């Protein structure tokens, strides 16, 4: 790419170049013909009937203001399993993104493997349907640029969300307000972790379908564990600090999991924020005995706050001040917010920009590991 096309290193410049509000997403007044209050329920289509897609779609089925009316997947057995588990006995079945987007639906939930997201996002934007897409938005810098370009074509009133659940979790939002409100003082350092067990392997399919059926375990299809899974932590840190890192170094290994695929089973990355502060992230999929450490830690001049999907804890001057436990699935908040936006009950928003930023931050960490050297934001963006 030309020197002129290189992207600035700061969050403010990234957002400005993308043409979005400083908060990280665009707020648009609802004007869409899809899913307005004149329609009793938002008609949703599921594109990608795997485990995640089916689980989240159960929330659409349970929501009083939405209904699942269409399913699409490459494989008939996936469609049949989703139809039974949701349940959605009357949902129409389709075999392609183009077909389901041409169906009588108001909104599309994209839950296909990450390497397909840029293409499916482009098609969904062009359709004018409301969009909820799984993270990450892509698996490489070219895919991120493709999503950013499509995001600029989102129509007025078209709701666009990406399933970085923490952004809409009530307790996470409370924690964010405490951090930006100065409760722990100025943030001096950040740490995050996603330490947990392995993921289930699909079996019983033809060899020709192996990579797509088990896409989680193939770097080219999933982006590796830092991009496909750990990106949640990274998104929270970008959100709370208001900046993306300008460079990264890291190490990763594939020592324990040697039976399938080519992704890492453990990793550690050091990110540098624009003002020199350090952000460290570690991840693995080798924990046993049910051990789990998934969350973010912000160290300030007055105290420390730790956040996770289980809640948050604030410690001020060495004294445990407060703990808030989250006793529900925060994806509920995502679906509720999305459905309200599709119905015109709240202003619609375009979350693709901050989602692309967080995805690229995760990709930068993976590339630093792959190349075994420090890489910069500008370098990675232009790869």
DRENLO-48233 format. One record per residue (C-alpha): x, y, z. Coordinates in Angstrom, 1 decimal, always signed. Layout:
<xx=X | yy=Y | zz=Z> .
...
//
This chain:
<xx=+0.0 | yy=+0.0 | zz=+0.0> .
<xx=+1.1 | yy=+3.6 | zz=-0.5> .
<xx=+2.6 | yy=+5.8 | zz=+2.2> .
<xx=-0.5 | yy=+7.9 | zz=+1.9> .
<xx=-2.8 | yy=+5.0 | zz=+2.9> .
<xx=-1.0 | yy=+4.2 | zz=+6.2> .
<xx=-3.2 | yy=+4.5 | zz=+9.2> .
<xx=-2.4 | yy=+6.6 | zz=+12.3> .
<xx=-1.3 | yy=+5.0 | zz=+15.5> .
<xx=-3.7 | yy=+6.6 | zz=+17.9> .
<xx=-7.2 | yy=+5.6 | zz=+18.8> .
<xx=-8.5 | yy=+9.1 | zz=+18.0> .
<xx=-6.9 | yy=+9.1 | zz=+14.6> .
<xx=-8.1 | yy=+5.6 | zz=+13.8> .
<xx=-11.7 | yy=+6.6 | zz=+14.7> .
<xx=-11.4 | yy=+9.9 | zz=+12.9> .
<xx=-10.2 | yy=+8.2 | zz=+9.7> .
<xx=-13.0 | yy=+5.7 | zz=+9.9> .
<xx=-15.5 | yy=+8.5 | zz=+10.1> .
<xx=-17.1 | yy=+7.6 | zz=+13.5> .
<xx=-17.8 | yy=+9.2 | zz=+16.8> .
<xx=-15.1 | yy=+9.3 | zz=+19.5> .
<xx=-17.0 | yy=+6.9 | zz=+21.7> .
<xx=-16.2 | yy=+4.1 | zz=+19.2> .
<xx=-19.5 | yy=+3.7 | zz=+17.3> .
<xx=-21.9 | yy=+5.7 | zz=+15.3> .
<xx=-25.3 | yy=+6.6 | zz=+16.7> .
<xx=-27.9 | yy=+6.8 | zz=+13.9> .
<xx=-31.6 | yy=+7.8 | zz=+14.3> .
<xx=-33.9 | yy=+4.9 | zz=+13.4> .
<xx=-35.4 | yy=+5.3 | zz=+9.9> .
<xx=-35.3 | yy=+1.7 | zz=+8.6> .
<xx=-38.3 | yy=-0.1 | zz=+7.2> .
<xx=-37.1 | yy=-3.3 | zz=+8.9> .
<xx=-38.4 | yy=-4.2 | zz=+12.4> .
<xx=-39.9 | yy=-0.9 | zz=+13.3> .
<xx=-42.6 | yy=-0.8 | zz=+16.0> .
<xx=-45.2 | yy=-1.2 | zz=+13.3> .
<xx=-44.0 | yy=-4.8 | zz=+13.1> .
<xx=-45.0 | yy=-6.9 | zz=+16.1> .
<xx=-41.8 | yy=-8.9 | zz=+16.2> .
<xx=-38.3 | yy=-8.6 | zz=+14.6> .
<xx=-37.9 | yy=-11.5 | zz=+12.2> .
<xx=-34.3 | yy=-12.9 | zz=+12.6> .
<xx=-32.3 | yy=-15.2 | zz=+10.4> .
<xx=-29.4 | yy=-17.3 | zz=+11.6> .
<xx=-26.5 | yy=-17.6 | zz=+9.2> .
<xx=-24.2 | yy=-20.4 | zz=+10.6> .
<xx=-26.0 | yy=-23.0 | zz=+12.7> .
<xx=-23.1 | yy=-24.2 | zz=+14.8> .
<xx=-22.8 | yy=-24.4 | zz=+18.6> .
<xx=-22.5 | yy=-20.7 | zz=+19.2> .
<xx=-25.0 | yy=-19.6 | zz=+16.7> .
<xx=-27.6 | yy=-22.0 | zz=+18.1> .
<xx=-27.0 | yy=-21.0 | zz=+21.7> .
<xx=-27.3 | yy=-17.3 | zz=+21.1> .
<xx=-30.3 | yy=-17.8 | zz=+18.8> .
<xx=-32.2 | yy=-19.4 | zz=+21.8> .
<xx=-32.2 | yy=-15.8 | zz=+23.2> .
<xx=-33.9 | yy=-14.5 | zz=+20.1> .
<xx=-36.5 | yy=-17.3 | zz=+20.5> .
<xx=-37.1 | yy=-16.3 | zz=+24.1> .
<xx=-37.3 | yy=-12.6 | zz=+23.5> .
<xx=-40.9 | yy=-11.4 | zz=+23.3> .
<xx=-40.1 | yy=-9.0 | zz=+20.5> .
<xx=-38.2 | yy=-11.2 | zz=+18.1> .
<xx=-38.7 | yy=-14.5 | zz=+16.3> .
<xx=-36.3 | yy=-16.8 | zz=+14.5> .
<xx=-37.8 | yy=-17.4 | zz=+11.0> .
<xx=-34.8 | yy=-18.5 | zz=+8.9> .
<xx=-31.7 | yy=-20.8 | zz=+9.1> .
<xx=-28.8 | yy=-21.1 | zz=+6.8> .
<xx=-25.7 | yy=-23.4 | zz=+6.8> .
<xx=-23.5 | yy=-25.3 | zz=+4.5> .
<xx=-24.5 | yy=-28.6 | zz=+6.2> .
<xx=-28.0 | yy=-30.0 | zz=+6.4> .
<xx=-27.3 | yy=-31.8 | zz=+9.7> .
<xx=-26.3 | yy=-28.4 | zz=+11.3> .
<xx=-29.6 | yy=-26.9 | zz=+10.2> .
<xx=-31.6 | yy=-29.9 | zz=+11.5> .
<xx=-29.8 | yy=-29.8 | zz=+14.9> .
<xx=-30.4 | yy=-26.1 | zz=+15.2> .
<xx=-34.1 | yy=-26.4 | zz=+14.3> .
<xx=-34.6 | yy=-29.0 | zz=+17.1> .
<xx=-32.5 | yy=-27.3 | zz=+19.8> .
<xx=-33.9 | yy=-23.8 | zz=+19.5> .
<xx=-36.7 | yy=-24.9 | zz=+18.8> .
<xx=-37.6 | yy=-23.3 | zz=+15.5> .
<xx=-39.7 | yy=-25.9 | zz=+13.6> .
<xx=-41.2 | yy=-23.5 | zz=+11.1> .
<xx=-38.0 | yy=-21.7 | zz=+10.2> .
<xx=-37.2 | yy=-21.7 | zz=+6.5> .
<xx=-33.8 | yy=-23.3 | zz=+5.5> .
<xx=-31.3 | yy=-21.9 | zz=+3.1> .
<xx=-27.8 | yy=-22.9 | zz=+2.0> .
<xx=-26.1 | yy=-19.6 | zz=+1.4> .
<xx=-25.7 | yy=-16.1 | zz=+2.8> .
<xx=-27.2 | yy=-14.6 | zz=-0.4> .
<xx=-30.3 | yy=-16.8 | zz=-0.1> .
<xx=-31.1 | yy=-16.0 | zz=+3.6> .
<xx=-30.4 | yy=-12.3 | zz=+3.1> .
<xx=-33.0 | yy=-12.3 | zz=+0.3> .
<xx=-35.6 | yy=-13.9 | zz=+2.5> .
<xx=-38.3 | yy=-12.2 | zz=+4.4> .
<xx=-36.3 | yy=-11.2 | zz=+7.5> .
<xx=-35.6 | yy=-8.0 | zz=+9.3> .
<xx=-32.2 | yy=-8.9 | zz=+10.8> .
<xx=-29.4 | yy=-11.4 | zz=+10.3> .
<xx=-27.3 | yy=-13.0 | zz=+13.0> .
<xx=-23.9 | yy=-13.9 | zz=+11.4> .
<xx=-22.4 | yy=-16.9 | zz=+13.3> .
<xx=-20.2 | yy=-18.4 | zz=+10.5> .
<xx=-16.5 | yy=-19.1 | zz=+11.0> .
<xx=-14.4 | yy=-15.9 | zz=+11.3> .
<xx=-12.7 | yy=-16.2 | zz=+8.0> .
<xx=-16.1 | yy=-15.8 | zz=+6.3> .
<xx=-17.1 | yy=-12.7 | zz=+8.3> .
<xx=-15.8 | yy=-10.0 | zz=+5.9> .
<xx=-17.7 | yy=-11.4 | zz=+2.9> .
<xx=-20.9 | yy=-12.1 | zz=+4.9> .
<xx=-20.7 | yy=-8.6 | zz=+6.5> .
<xx=-20.4 | yy=-6.9 | zz=+3.1> .
<xx=-23.5 | yy=-8.8 | zz=+1.8> .
<xx=-25.5 | yy=-8.0 | zz=+5.0> .
<xx=-24.7 | yy=-4.3 | zz=+4.8> .
<xx=-25.7 | yy=-4.2 | zz=+1.2> .
<xx=-29.0 | yy=-6.0 | zz=+2.0> .
<xx=-30.1 | yy=-3.2 | zz=+4.4> .
<xx=-30.9 | yy=-5.8 | zz=+7.1> .
<xx=-30.0 | yy=-5.2 | zz=+10.7> .
<xx=-26.8 | yy=-7.0 | zz=+11.6> .
<xx=-25.5 | yy=-8.8 | zz=+14.7> .
<xx=-22.2 | yy=-10.6 | zz=+13.9> .
<xx=-20.0 | yy=-12.8 | zz=+16.0> .
<xx=-16.5 | yy=-11.7 | zz=+16.8> .
<xx=-13.8 | yy=-11.4 | zz=+15.5> .
<xx=-14.7 | yy=-9.4 | zz=+12.4> .
<xx=-11.8 | yy=-11.0 | zz=+10.4> .
<xx=-8.7 | yy=-13.2 | zz=+10.8> .
<xx=-6.2 | yy=-11.0 | zz=+9.0> .
<xx=-5.5 | yy=-7.3 | zz=+8.3> .
<xx=-6.9 | yy=-7.5 | zz=+4.8> .
<xx=-10.2 | yy=-8.8 | zz=+6.2> .
<xx=-10.3 | yy=-6.0 | zz=+8.8> .
<xx=-9.8 | yy=-3.4 | zz=+6.1> .
<xx=-12.6 | yy=-5.0 | zz=+4.1> .
<xx=-15.0 | yy=-4.8 | zz=+7.1> .
<xx=-14.1 | yy=-1.1 | zz=+7.7> .
<xx=-14.8 | yy=-0.3 | zz=+4.1> .
<xx=-18.2 | yy=-2.0 | zz=+4.2> .
<xx=-19.0 | yy=-0.4 | zz=+7.6> .
<xx=-18.9 | yy=+3.0 | zz=+5.9> .
<xx=-21.8 | yy=+1.9 | zz=+3.7> .
<xx=-24.2 | yy=+1.1 | zz=+6.6> .
<xx=-27.5 | yy=+2.8 | zz=+5.9> .
<xx=-29.3 | yy=+5.3 | zz=+8.2> .
<xx=-31.4 | yy=+3.3 | zz=+10.7> .
<xx=-29.5 | yy=+0.0 | zz=+10.0> .
<xx=-28.5 | yy=-1.5 | zz=+13.4> .
<xx=-25.0 | yy=-3.1 | zz=+13.4> .
<xx=-23.6 | yy=-4.8 | zz=+16.5> .
<xx=-20.7 | yy=-7.3 | zz=+16.9> .
<xx=-20.9 | yy=-9.8 | zz=+19.8> .
<xx=-18.2 | yy=-8.3 | zz=+22.1> .
<xx=-20.7 | yy=-9.0 | zz=+24.9> .
<xx=-18.9 | yy=-6.9 | zz=+27.6> .
<xx=-19.7 | yy=-3.7 | zz=+25.7> .
<xx=-23.4 | yy=-4.1 | zz=+26.5> .
<xx=-23.2 | yy=-6.0 | zz=+29.8> .
<xx=-24.7 | yy=-3.9 | zz=+32.6> .
<xx=-22.0 | yy=-4.5 | zz=+35.2> .
<xx=-19.2 | yy=-3.9 | zz=+32.7> .
<xx=-20.8 | yy=-0.6 | zz=+31.9> .
<xx=-20.9 | yy=+0.3 | zz=+35.5> .
<xx=-17.2 | yy=-0.7 | zz=+35.9> .
<xx=-16.4 | yy=+1.4 | zz=+32.8> .
<xx=-18.1 | yy=+4.4 | zz=+34.3> .
<xx=-16.1 | yy=+4.0 | zz=+37.5> .
<xx=-12.8 | yy=+3.9 | zz=+35.5> .
<xx=-13.5 | yy=+6.9 | zz=+33.3> .
<xx=-14.9 | yy=+8.7 | zz=+36.3> .
<xx=-11.6 | yy=+8.5 | zz=+38.1> .
<xx=-12.6 | yy=+6.1 | zz=+40.9> .
<xx=-9.2 | yy=+4.3 | zz=+40.7> .
<xx=-7.3 | yy=+7.4 | zz=+39.6> .
<xx=-5.1 | yy=+7.4 | zz=+36.4> .
<xx=-4.6 | yy=+4.0 | zz=+34.9> .
<xx=-0.9 | yy=+3.1 | zz=+35.1> .
<xx=-0.9 | yy=-0.5 | zz=+33.9> .
<xx=-3.3 | yy=-3.1 | zz=+32.5> .
<xx=-3.3 | yy=-6.9 | zz=+32.6> .
<xx=-5.8 | yy=-9.4 | zz=+31.1> .
<xx=-6.0 | yy=-13.2 | zz=+30.8> .
<xx=-8.1 | yy=-15.9 | zz=+29.2> .
<xx=-6.9 | yy=-19.1 | zz=+31.0> .
<xx=-9.2 | yy=-22.0 | zz=+30.6> .
<xx=-9.6 | yy=-25.5 | zz=+29.2> .
<xx=-9.7 | yy=-26.9 | zz=+25.7> .
<xx=-12.5 | yy=-26.8 | zz=+23.2> .
<xx=-14.7 | yy=-29.7 | zz=+21.9> .
<xx=-13.6 | yy=-31.4 | zz=+18.7> .
<xx=-16.2 | yy=-32.4 | zz=+16.1> .
<xx=-16.0 | yy=-36.0 | zz=+14.9> .
<xx=-17.8 | yy=-38.3 | zz=+12.5> .
<xx=-17.7 | yy=-36.1 | zz=+9.4> .
<xx=-16.0 | yy=-36.8 | zz=+6.0> .
<xx=-12.3 | yy=-35.9 | zz=+5.8> .
<xx=-13.1 | yy=-33.3 | zz=+3.1> .
<xx=-15.1 | yy=-31.4 | zz=+5.7> .
<xx=-12.6 | yy=-31.5 | zz=+8.5> .
<xx=-11.2 | yy=-27.9 | zz=+8.3> .
<xx=-14.6 | yy=-26.2 | zz=+8.1> .
<xx=-16.3 | yy=-28.5 | zz=+10.7> .
<xx=-13.4 | yy=-27.9 | zz=+13.1> .
<xx=-12.5 | yy=-24.4 | zz=+12.0> .
<xx=-11.7 | yy=-23.4 | zz=+15.6> .
<xx=-8.4 | yy=-25.3 | zz=+15.5> .
<xx=-7.1 | yy=-23.9 | zz=+12.2> .
<xx=-5.3 | yy=-20.5 | zz=+12.3> .
<xx=-6.3 | yy=-19.6 | zz=+8.8> .
<xx=-10.0 | yy=-20.0 | zz=+9.6> .
<xx=-10.2 | yy=-18.8 | zz=+13.2> .
<xx=-7.3 | yy=-16.4 | zz=+13.6> .
<xx=-5.9 | yy=-18.5 | zz=+16.4> .
<xx=-7.0 | yy=-18.4 | zz=+20.1> .
<xx=-5.8 | yy=-14.8 | zz=+20.7> .
<xx=-8.0 | yy=-13.5 | zz=+17.8> .
<xx=-11.0 | yy=-15.9 | zz=+18.1> .
<xx=-11.3 | yy=-16.1 | zz=+21.9> .
<xx=-9.0 | yy=-13.7 | zz=+23.7> .
<xx=-10.2 | yy=-10.8 | zz=+21.6> .
<xx=-12.9 | yy=-10.3 | zz=+24.3> .
<xx=-10.3 | yy=-9.2 | zz=+26.9> .
<xx=-8.5 | yy=-7.1 | zz=+24.3> .
<xx=-11.7 | yy=-5.3 | zz=+23.4> .
<xx=-12.4 | yy=-4.4 | zz=+27.0> .
<xx=-8.9 | yy=-2.9 | zz=+27.4> .
<xx=-9.3 | yy=-0.8 | zz=+24.2> .
<xx=-12.7 | yy=+0.3 | zz=+25.5> .
<xx=-11.6 | yy=+1.2 | zz=+29.1> .
<xx=-8.3 | yy=+2.9 | zz=+28.0> .
<xx=-9.8 | yy=+4.7 | zz=+25.0> .
<xx=-6.7 | yy=+3.7 | zz=+22.9> .
<xx=-5.4 | yy=+0.9 | zz=+20.9> .
<xx=-1.8 | yy=-0.3 | zz=+21.4> .
<xx=+0.9 | yy=+1.0 | zz=+19.1> .
<xx=+3.1 | yy=-2.1 | zz=+19.1> .
<xx=+3.3 | yy=-5.6 | zz=+20.4> .
<xx=+5.8 | yy=-8.4 | zz=+21.2> .
<xx=+5.0 | yy=-11.9 | zz=+22.3> .
<xx=+5.6 | yy=-15.6 | zz=+22.5> .
<xx=+3.3 | yy=-18.5 | zz=+21.9> .
<xx=+3.5 | yy=-22.3 | zz=+22.0> .
<xx=+1.9 | yy=-25.5 | zz=+20.8> .
<xx=+3.1 | yy=-28.0 | zz=+23.3> .
<xx=+0.1 | yy=-29.7 | zz=+24.8> .
<xx=-2.4 | yy=-29.8 | zz=+22.0> .
<xx=-0.8 | yy=-31.7 | zz=+19.1> .
<xx=-3.7 | yy=-33.9 | zz=+18.0> .
<xx=-5.6 | yy=-31.4 | zz=+15.8> .
<xx=-5.1 | yy=-28.2 | zz=+13.8> .
<xx=-2.3 | yy=-25.7 | zz=+14.0> .
<xx=-3.3 | yy=-23.1 | zz=+16.6> .
<xx=-1.4 | yy=-22.3 | zz=+19.8> .
<xx=-2.4 | yy=-23.7 | zz=+23.2> .
<xx=-0.7 | yy=-21.0 | zz=+25.3> .
<xx=+0.6 | yy=-17.5 | zz=+24.7> .
<xx=+1.7 | yy=-14.2 | zz=+26.2> .
<xx=+1.8 | yy=-10.7 | zz=+24.6> .
<xx=+3.1 | yy=-7.4 | zz=+25.8> .
<xx=+1.3 | yy=-4.4 | zz=+24.2> .
<xx=+2.6 | yy=-0.8 | zz=+24.4> .
<xx=-0.1 | yy=+1.9 | zz=+24.6> .
<xx=+0.5 | yy=+5.3 | zz=+22.9> .
<xx=+1.8 | yy=+7.0 | zz=+26.0> .
<xx=+4.2 | yy=+4.1 | zz=+26.9> .
<xx=+2.0 | yy=+2.3 | zz=+29.5> .
<xx=+2.2 | yy=-1.5 | zz=+29.5> .
<xx=-0.6 | yy=-3.9 | zz=+28.8> .
<xx=+0.1 | yy=-7.6 | zz=+29.2> .
<xx=-2.1 | yy=-10.4 | zz=+28.1> .
<xx=-1.8 | yy=-14.2 | zz=+28.6> .
<xx=-4.0 | yy=-17.0 | zz=+27.3> .
<xx=-4.2 | yy=-20.7 | zz=+27.2> .
<xx=-6.5 | yy=-23.6 | zz=+26.5> .
<xx=-4.7 | yy=-26.1 | zz=+28.7> .
<xx=-6.2 | yy=-25.5 | zz=+32.2> .
<xx=-7.5 | yy=-28.6 | zz=+34.0> .
<xx=-9.8 | yy=-29.3 | zz=+36.9> .
<xx=-12.2 | yy=-26.6 | zz=+35.9> .
<xx=-9.7 | yy=-23.8 | zz=+36.7> .
<xx=-10.5 | yy=-20.6 | zz=+34.9> .
<xx=-9.1 | yy=-17.0 | zz=+35.0> .
<xx=-10.8 | yy=-14.9 | zz=+32.4> .
<xx=-10.8 | yy=-11.1 | zz=+33.0> .
<xx=-9.2 | yy=-7.8 | zz=+33.0> .
<xx=-7.2 | yy=-5.8 | zz=+35.7> .
<xx=-6.7 | yy=-2.1 | zz=+35.7> .
<xx=-4.1 | yy=-0.6 | zz=+38.0> .
<xx=-4.6 | yy=+3.0 | zz=+38.9> .
<xx=-3.1 | yy=+5.6 | zz=+41.2> .
<xx=-5.9 | yy=+5.2 | zz=+43.7> .
<xx=-6.7 | yy=+1.5 | zz=+43.4> .
<xx=-7.4 | yy=-1.5 | zz=+41.2> .
<xx=-10.5 | yy=-2.7 | zz=+39.5> .
<xx=-10.8 | yy=-6.3 | zz=+38.1> .
<xx=-13.6 | yy=-7.1 | zz=+35.7> .
<xx=-15.0 | yy=-10.3 | zz=+34.3> .
<xx=-18.3 | yy=-11.8 | zz=+33.1> .
<xx=-18.8 | yy=-12.9 | zz=+36.7> .
<xx=-18.7 | yy=-9.4 | zz=+38.0> .
<xx=-16.2 | yy=-6.8 | zz=+39.1> .
<xx=-14.2 | yy=-5.9 | zz=+42.3> .
<xx=-12.9 | yy=-2.5 | zz=+43.2> .
<xx=-10.0 | yy=-2.2 | zz=+45.7> .
<xx=-9.2 | yy=+1.4 | zz=+46.9> .
<xx=-5.9 | yy=+2.1 | zz=+48.7> .
<xx=-5.5 | yy=-1.6 | zz=+49.7> .
<xx=-9.1 | yy=-2.0 | zz=+51.1> .
<xx=-11.7 | yy=-4.1 | zz=+49.3> .
<xx=-14.3 | yy=-1.5 | zz=+48.7> .
<xx=-17.0 | yy=-3.3 | zz=+46.6> .
<xx=-17.7 | yy=-6.4 | zz=+44.7> .
<xx=-20.6 | yy=-6.8 | zz=+42.2> .
<xx=-21.4 | yy=-10.3 | zz=+41.1> .
<xx=-22.9 | yy=-10.8 | zz=+37.7> .
<xx=-25.4 | yy=-13.7 | zz=+38.0> .
<xx=-26.7 | yy=-14.0 | zz=+34.4> .
<xx=-25.5 | yy=-14.4 | zz=+30.9> .
<xx=-24.5 | yy=-11.0 | zz=+29.6> .
<xx=-25.3 | yy=-12.0 | zz=+26.1> .
<xx=-28.9 | yy=-11.4 | zz=+27.2> .
<xx=-28.0 | yy=-7.7 | zz=+27.3> .
<xx=-26.7 | yy=-7.9 | zz=+23.7> .
<xx=-29.8 | yy=-9.4 | zz=+22.3> .
<xx=-32.1 | yy=-7.1 | zz=+24.2> .
<xx=-30.2 | yy=-4.1 | zz=+23.0> .
<xx=-30.1 | yy=-5.3 | zz=+19.4> .
<xx=-33.8 | yy=-6.1 | zz=+19.2> .
<xx=-34.7 | yy=-2.7 | zz=+20.6> .
<xx=-32.6 | yy=-1.1 | zz=+18.0> .
<xx=-34.2 | yy=-3.1 | zz=+15.2> .
<xx=-37.6 | yy=-2.0 | zz=+16.4> .
<xx=-36.7 | yy=+1.7 | zz=+16.5> .
<xx=-37.1 | yy=+1.8 | zz=+20.3> .
<xx=-33.6 | yy=+3.2 | zz=+20.7> .
<xx=-31.2 | yy=+4.9 | zz=+18.3> .
<xx=-29.4 | yy=+2.4 | zz=+16.0> .
<xx=-25.6 | yy=+2.2 | zz=+16.1> .
<xx=-22.7 | yy=+1.0 | zz=+14.0> .
<xx=-20.3 | yy=-1.0 | zz=+16.2> .
<xx=-18.3 | yy=-2.4 | zz=+13.3> .
<xx=-15.6 | yy=+0.3 | zz=+13.8> .
<xx=-14.6 | yy=-0.4 | zz=+17.4> .
<xx=-15.0 | yy=-4.2 | zz=+16.7> .
<xx=-12.5 | yy=-3.9 | zz=+13.8> .
<xx=-10.1 | yy=-1.9 | zz=+16.0> .
<xx=-10.2 | yy=-4.6 | zz=+18.7> .
<xx=-9.9 | yy=-7.4 | zz=+16.2> .
<xx=-6.8 | yy=-5.8 | zz=+14.6> .
<xx=-5.3 | yy=-5.4 | zz=+18.1> .
<xx=-5.6 | yy=-9.1 | zz=+18.6> .
<xx=-4.2 | yy=-9.8 | zz=+15.2> .
<xx=-1.2 | yy=-7.6 | zz=+16.0> .
<xx=-0.5 | yy=-9.8 | zz=+19.0> .
<xx=-0.6 | yy=-13.0 | zz=+16.9> .
<xx=+1.6 | yy=-11.5 | zz=+14.2> .
<xx=+4.2 | yy=-10.5 | zz=+16.8> .
<xx=+4.2 | yy=-14.1 | zz=+18.0> .
<xx=+4.4 | yy=-15.5 | zz=+14.5> .
<xx=+7.3 | yy=-13.2 | zz=+13.4> .
<xx=+9.1 | yy=-13.4 | zz=+16.8> .
<xx=+9.7 | yy=-9.7 | zz=+16.9> .
<xx=+8.1 | yy=-6.4 | zz=+17.8> .
<xx=+5.5 | yy=-5.2 | zz=+15.3> .
<xx=+3.7 | yy=-1.9 | zz=+15.1> .
<xx=+0.1 | yy=-1.0 | zz=+14.5> .
<xx=+0.8 | yy=+0.8 | zz=+11.2> .
<xx=+2.9 | yy=-2.1 | zz=+10.0> .
<xx=+0.2 | yy=-4.6 | zz=+10.7> .
<xx=-2.7 | yy=-2.5 | zz=+9.4> .
<xx=-0.9 | yy=-2.3 | zz=+6.0> .
<xx=+0.0 | yy=-6.0 | zz=+5.7> .
//
